Structure formats: structure tokens, C-alpha cells
Amino acid sequence: MTVKEIVAEWLKCHGFDGLFSEGGECACELSDLMPCDSEGCEKCVAGYKCKPGPDDDPDCKFVISEHRPEERLRELLKAALPAVEQDALMFDAMNRHQVVPEEGAAAIALSADKAYELATAIADELGVKSKLTRGEGAKT
């Protein structure tokens, strides 16, 4: 049995999907384990296959992460929540102060409502309270 086969068997037995380098240079799935055969793969760690996030290389079809997919999603949602809340407040302020032409006001009001709903949904999913209250970040 080769080292590669031993590593593949261990990963399968422990529920991992592949390996990744902590520096983010590469990742590989069990189906194509260690394709690089290069020095340095001894520094790779076990991980879980996830969909790429907004900060990942757009050409990547997958990422291997230390977090399970549901944990990675929670991390992405945590990172997004403050920006969505800020957008809701910005759209609401634009709507209240009429800084857009009248024909754009309906779109801004809708954007404020949608941003508020998204912030609330993310906060609910994370089990936290959104910093927004109804009427703040959305037209009521």
C-alpha cells in the first residue's frame, strides 16, 4: 500500500473530502488526490469540499476548507451581515432624503425592503439579532 493510498483511506474513514494547503495554493479531492506529486504536499491538511465563496478564485470549481460546508456558509453569512445591514440603512436614507429622481424612488424603496429582508433572514439563520429594526433600513 502506498502513502497516497494510506492517506486516501484515512481521509475516507474520517469523513474528509480531500486535502488543501493552508496557504491556499492548492486543494485536491479524494478522486484526484495529490495530483501535483510535488514536494510540499506533506504540509497539506485534511478538509471538506465546499462551493467557492466570493473571495475565492472565480475559476475554482470547488474549494477544500477546514470547515464543513454548512460551517463555511455560516462564516460567509457572518461576514456578509454587516454589509447587508449597511446597504439597508443606505437605501432607506436615500429614499427618505429623496436623493434620487422620482422615477428611481420606487426602486430604492424596494431595495431598502429587500436589503432589510435579507439582513433579517441572515440573522435568523445565524441565530443572532439583526442590528436593524423595522422602519430602519426599510420603508414600512
C-alpha positions in Angstrom: 0.0 0.0 0.0 1.4 3.4 -1.0 1.5 6.5 1.2 -1.1 8.1 -1.2 -3.4 5.1 -0.7 -3.0 5.2 3.1 -3.8 8.9 3.2 -6.8 8.4 0.9 -8.1 5.6 3.1 -7.6 7.7 6.3 -9.4 10.7 4.8 -12.4 8.5 3.8 -12.6 6.8 7.2 -12.7 10.2 8.9 -15.2 11.8 6.6 -12.9 14.3 4.8 -13.2 15.1 1.1 -9.6 15.9 0.3 -6.6 18.0 1.1 -5.7 21.6 1.0 -2.6 23.7 1.7 -3.2 26.2 4.4 -1.6 28.9 2.3 -4.4 28.4 -0.2 -2.0 27.5 -3.1 -3.8 24.2 -3.9 -6.5 21.7 -3.0 -7.4 18.3 -4.2 -10.3 15.9 -3.9 -10.1 12.2 -2.9 -10.9 11.3 -6.6 -7.7 13.1 -7.7 -5.6 13.0 -4.6 -2.1 14.6 -4.7 -2.1 15.3 -8.5 0.9 17.6 -8.0 3.2 14.9 -6.6 5.3 17.8 -5.6 7.4 18.4 -2.6 5.4 20.3 0.0 2.2 18.1 -0.1 3.3 16.9 3.3 2.2 20.3 4.6 -1.4 19.8 3.3 -4.2 19.2 5.7 -7.5 17.3 5.6 -10.6 19.3 4.6 -14.1 19.3 3.3 -15.3 20.1 -0.2 -17.3 23.3 -0.4 -18.6 25.7 -3.1 -16.3 28.6 -3.7 -17.1 31.8 -1.9 -17.0 35.4 -3.2 -13.3 35.8 -2.1 -12.2 32.6 -3.9 -10.7 32.4 -7.3 -13.6 32.7 -9.8 -12.1 29.9 -11.9 -12.3 27.4 -9.0 -15.0 24.8 -9.3 -14.6 23.8 -5.6 -12.5 24.6 -2.5 -11.3 22.3 0.2 -11.8 24.0 3.6 -11.1 23.2 7.2 -14.9 23.9 7.7 -17.7 21.6 6.7 -19.9 23.2 4.0 -22.6 24.3 6.5 -19.9 25.9 8.7 -18.3 27.6 5.8 -21.8 29.0 4.8 -22.2 30.3 8.3 -18.8 32.0 8.1 -19.7 33.7 4.8 -23.1 34.8 6.2 -21.4 36.3 9.3 -19.1 38.2 7.0 -22.0 39.4 4.8 -24.4 40.5 7.5 -22.8 43.9 8.4 -22.6 44.9 4.7 -26.3 44.0 4.1 -27.4 45.9 7.1 -25.4 48.9 6.0 -27.0 48.7 2.5 -30.4 48.6 4.0 -29.7 51.8 6.0 -28.1 53.5 3.0 -31.1 52.7 0.7 -33.5 53.8 3.4 -31.7 57.1 3.9 -31.6 57.7 0.1 -35.3 57.1 0.0 -36.2 59.3 3.0 -34.0 62.2 1.7 -35.1 61.8 -1.9 -31.6 61.9 -3.3 -32.7 60.1 -6.4 -35.1 61.2 -9.1 -38.7 60.4 -8.5 -38.7 57.6 -11.1 -35.9 55.9 -9.1 -37.6 56.3 -5.7 -39.7 53.1 -6.0 -36.6 51.1 -6.9 -34.7 52.5 -3.9 -37.6 51.8 -1.6 -37.8 48.2 -2.9 -34.0 47.8 -2.5 -34.3 49.0 1.1 -37.1 46.4 1.8 -35.1 43.6 0.1 -31.9 44.5 2.0 -33.8 44.6 5.3 -35.4 41.2 4.5 -32.1 39.7 3.5 -30.4 41.0 6.7 -33.2 39.6 8.8 -33.0 36.2 7.0 -29.2 36.0 7.5 -29.5 37.0 11.2 -32.3 34.4 11.7 -30.2 31.7 10.0 -27.2 32.6 12.2 -29.4 32.7 15.3 -28.4 36.3 16.0 -30.4 39.6 16.2 -30.1 41.9 13.3 -29.0 45.4 14.2 -31.9 46.8 12.1 -35.4 47.3 13.4 -38.5 47.6 11.3 -38.7 51.1 9.8 -34.9 51.4 9.8 -33.5 50.2 6.6 -36.9 49.6 5.0 -40.0 51.6 4.3 -42.9 50.5 6.5 
